């Protein structure tokens, strides 16, 4: 979200919207461990126990490609 806040005002509205939609789709993928834990904790009515930041998280990888360009590192 912080990347979006800093970069999207510099983009045309359509480009910012497209990036947001792609990142949102990645965040909802079942392969995303944060998504799985979020859903499980909600269903079990408990606080989530997220793992440490994983740089291979699909949302981070997608954000890097969209905002910084292919091959970018955080």
Secondary structure, DSSP 8 states (H G I E B T S, - for coil): -HHHHHHGGGS-HHHHHHHHHHHHHHHT-TT-HHHHHHHHHHHTTS-----S--TT-HHHHHHIIIII-TT---
